[in-house]
């Protein structure tokens, strides 16, 4: 796979060490074009300059968290179809519910389990584009396998 036919991925995490680790991990599993930023604001700026195949964002960031970033992306007609995965070291049901309602495509626990990460990447990158006229589901439509975010 050459770099030109592998779409870019944007990683957003305010912890620089973790950000570098995730960028390296994504490069290792076959994504040669991976960029990392340390804030949601910077992520939005980058997304308005370049089209990304996927955004993987930490949930717990300051001043703008991953959920707020997701809402900004889904509200922007030019960005709304960008696949979006949230990461965190733990999720509670409310986090998952709010993120799903906001349009998250997947959730994955840190540290990443490689098999789970690869499976989720395939699911997210192969999903159909969303349509603006579709009402936001009031109930979760996640598949049965989604709630298992990793090894517990």
Secondary structure as UniProt FT lines:
FT   HELIX           3..5
FT   STRAND          9..12
FT   HELIX           16..28
FT   TURN            29..30
FT   STRAND          34..37
FT   HELIX           40..49
FT   STRAND          54..58
FT   HELIX           66..75
FT   TURN            77..81
FT   STRAND          83..88
FT   HELIX           93..102
FT   STRAND          106..109
FT   HELIX           114..125
FT   TURN            132..133
FT   TURN            144..147
//
